[in-house]
Amino acid sequence: MPTDHDRRFKVLLHEFFDEFLEAFFPKIYHMLDLSEKTFLSEELFPDLIEGDKKRADIIAETKLKSKKDVILIVHIEAQNYYQDDFSERMYLYYIMIYLKFRKPVLPIAIFSYDGVRDEPDEFVVEVPHFMIISEFHFLKLELAQMNWRKFMRSNNPVAAALMSRMNYSKKERVQVRLAFIRQMIGMHLGEARESMINGFFETYLQLNEKEVNQLMDQAKKLPEEIREEVLKWPNSFYDRGVEDGMERGIKKGIEKGELNAKKQFARKLLQNGISHGQISEWTGLSNKEITELEANNE
């Protein structure tokens, strides 16, 4: 079954929206009053040519700290594959979001696919040899060009998760995983949120048996106060088995941890009045499972 990159990024960014801005766009983070943010419907206008509905990844309404009466729409789009006309798509989303909400829009693109590219951050509409009619710019984050070491001590859940998509060599895989575990130990996010972050990380950086043994050897050299926490961390989510159970255990642990995280996230969305259909799209839970969660919350 192919990895559902879009859903994974949507869930991560929805749950840790503030932390994402804090880690990667600190100036914007400090400008905004995120205590009053509201997530808006991602469904935009129908495409008159292709005939399908356009749906953005994350759209949130926020306010400026300096001017409480100024409302700003933050649009975040996560792109996991190369698309030649992506900057045009960002421009069209910008127009549709503005037309729908009639408020200033701050667009941000996250490029998460393998390979290093210098993605454009603008789209220009012009009449050749005559004049520029419109020039559109957006903020961008190219994970494959970012050095994971810059974030190895960030103690930010989104930065820790996204280290798995940053620039590291094959020899550094164990170090990246160890840095991730040490951050998670220090953040105390709770089992469900830890499962969510760990599941995201493991989707893109999953150690093999040899690498796990290397990690354990490195962990034994750490200070005593965190050594035991690091050594037992993988067992928090993986039932490794006795014979050839490592791969089977990793799969089972990730599925169990992610299911718990999905259900907790769905409960939160239900409390915020999000529709069953949208919750199902974001979490992958069935309508029956969502209805049962809603009944248990009452």
Protein Blocks (a to p, Z undefined) as FASTA:
>chain_A
ZZdfklmmmmmmmmmmmmmmmmmmmmlmmmpcfklgccddfbdcddfknopacddfbdcd
dddfklmkbccdddddddfbdcfklmmmmmmmmmmmmmmnopacddddddfbecjddddf
bdcdddehiacfbdcddddddfklpcfklmmmnopaklmmmmmmmccdfklmmmmmmmmm
mmmmmnonojklmmmmmmmmmmmoccdfklmmmmmmmmmmpcfklmmmmmmmmmmmpcgb
jmlmmmmmmmmmmmmmmmmmmmmmmmmmmmnopafklmmmmnopafklmmmmmmmmZZ
